[in-house]
């Protein structure tokens, strides 16, 4: 806000001096140029600040998900909340368009997994489960399997499988 107020004051002084310079006072030209350079510098600083805020808001979407805590949202302006909502919708649309019928949740694994396969325990009878290579696995209660992580994640969320941590 201080930078904007300073820019407004510099602009108004420059406008007044430009009208005087047009009437014949050429000694004001250097002062007008100096103020103009100050205006451009302040403009770059304000834009850099706003861009940094947008990058931080974008990172919040990846860190907290699609709903921000009230403590964070309280410190955002209405325009920033609107930008967050538009970014959230744009990201959701993109994730639905990638990865086939179910889409692809890019926010699921922020850090890449250490292995592509995980050991899981079946918590209830599920029946046959087909893996991409064509093999089928019979998921019975208390049976343990070594399966591709991305194929198991939905079943883990549904409570059919449990990830066994060694």
C-alpha positions in Angstrom: 0.0 0.0 0.0 2.9 2.4 0.8 4.4 1.7 -2.6 1.1 2.4 -4.3 0.7 5.7 -2.4 4.2 6.7 -3.2 3.6 5.9 -6.9 0.4 8.0 -6.9 2.3 10.9 -5.4 5.1 10.6 -7.9 2.7 10.4 -10.8 0.7 13.5 -9.6 4.0 15.5 -9.2 5.1 14.4 -12.6 1.8 15.4 -14.2 2.1 18.9 -12.7 5.7 19.2 -13.9 5.0 18.0 -17.4 2.4 20.7 -17.8 5.0 23.3 -16.7 7.7 21.7 -18.9 5.3 22.1 -21.9 5.0 25.8 -21.2 8.8 26.2 -21.5 10.5 25.1 -18.3 13.1 22.6 -19.7 15.0 22.3 -16.4 12.2 20.0 -15.1 12.8 17.3 -17.7 15.5 15.6 -15.7 13.4 15.6 -12.6 10.4 14.2 -14.6 12.7 11.4 -16.0 14.0 10.6 -12.5 10.5 10.3 -11.1 9.4 8.2 -14.0 12.3 5.8 -13.3 11.2 5.7 -9.7 7.7 4.8 -10.8 9.0 2.0 -13.0 11.1 0.6 -10.2 8.2 0.6 -7.7 6.0 -1.0 -10.4 8.5 -3.8 -10.8 8.7 -4.3 -7.0 4.9 -4.4 -6.6 4.6 -6.9 -9.5 7.3 -9.1 -8.0 5.5 -9.1 -4.7 2.2 -10.0 -6.2 3.7 -12.8 -8.3 5.4 -14.2 -5.2 2.0 -14.2 -3.4 0.4 -16.1 -6.3 3.2 -18.7 -6.2 2.6 -19.2 -2.5 -1.2 -19.4 -3.0 -0.6 -22.0 -5.7 1.6 -24.0 -3.4 -1.1 -23.9 -0.7 -3.4 -25.8 -3.2 -0.8 -28.6 -3.4 -0.1 -28.6 0.3 -3.6 -28.3 1.8 -5.9 -29.6 -1.0 -8.9 -27.9 -2.4 -10.1 -26.4 0.9 -8.0 -23.9 2.7 -8.0 -23.6 6.5 -9.8 -20.5 7.8 -6.6 -19.2 9.4 -4.9 -19.0 6.0 -7.9 -17.8 4.1 -8.3 -14.9 6.6 -5.0 -13.4 5.5 -5.9 -13.5 1.8 -7.7 -10.8 -0.1 -10.9 -11.4 -2.0 -9.0 -11.4 -5.3 -6.5 -13.9 -4.0 -9.3 -16.2 -2.8 -10.9 -15.9 -6.3 -7.6 -16.7 -8.0 -7.2 -19.8 -5.7 -10.7 -21.0 -6.6 -10.0 -20.5 -10.4 -6.7 -22.4 -10.0 -8.4 -25.2 -8.1 -11.0 -25.6 -10.8 -8.5 -25.5 -13.6 -6.3 -28.1 -11.9 -9.4 -30.3 -11.2 -10.4 -30.1 -14.9 -6.9 -31.0 -16.0 -6.7 -34.0 -13.6 -10.1 -35.3 -14.9 -8.9 -35.1 -18.5 -5.7 -37.1 -17.9 -5.5 -40.7 -16.9 -8.5 -42.3 -18.5 -12.0 -42.7 -17.0 -11.0 -42.0 -13.4 -8.7 -39.2 -14.0 -5.3 -38.8 -12.4 -4.9 -37.2 -9.0 -1.6 -35.3 -9.3 -1.8 -34.1 -5.7 -1.8 -37.6 -4.3 2.0 -38.3 -4.1 3.8 -35.0 -3.7 7.0 -36.9 -3.0 7.7 -39.8 -5.4 7.2 -43.3 -3.9 10.3 -45.3 -3.0 8.9 -48.3 -4.8 6.2 -48.9 -7.4 5.0 -52.0 -5.5 3.7 -52.2 -2.0 2.8 -55.0 0.4 -0.9 -55.1 1.3 -3.2 -57.1 3.5 -6.8 -57.8 2.6 -9.2 -56.7 5.3 -12.3 -58.3 3.8 -13.3 -60.6 1.0 -13.2 -58.8 -2.3 -12.9 -61.4 -5.0 -10.7 -61.4 -8.1 -8.6 -58.3 -8.8 -7.0 -57.9 -12.2 -3.7 -56.1 -12.6 -2.6 -54.4 -15.8 -0.4 -57.2 -17.0 -3.4 -59.5 -17.1 -2.8 -61.5 -14.0 -5.6 -61.8 -11.5 -5.2 -62.0 -7.7 -7.8 -63.4 -5.4 -8.3 -60.9 -2.5 -9.5 -62.9 0.5 -9.6 -61.7 4.1 -6.2 -61.7 5.8 -4.3 -62.6 2.6 -1.2 -60.6 1.8 -0.1 -59.5 -1.6 2.7 -57.5 -3.3 0.8 -55.3 -5.8 1.4 -52.1 -7.8 0.9 -49.0 -5.6 -1.3 -47.1 -8.0 -3.7 -50.0 -8.5 -4.1 -50.5 -4.7 -4.6 -46.9 -3.6 -8.3 -46.8 -4.2 -8.9 -50.1 -2.5 -6.9 -48.9 0.5 -9.1 -45.8 0.7 -12.2 -48.0 0.5 -11.0 -50.1 3.4 -10.6 -53.3 1.4 -6.8 -53.3 1.6 -4.3 -52.2 4.3 -0.8 -51.1 3.5 1.7 -53.2 5.5 4.6 -51.1 6.6 7.8 -53.1 7.3 
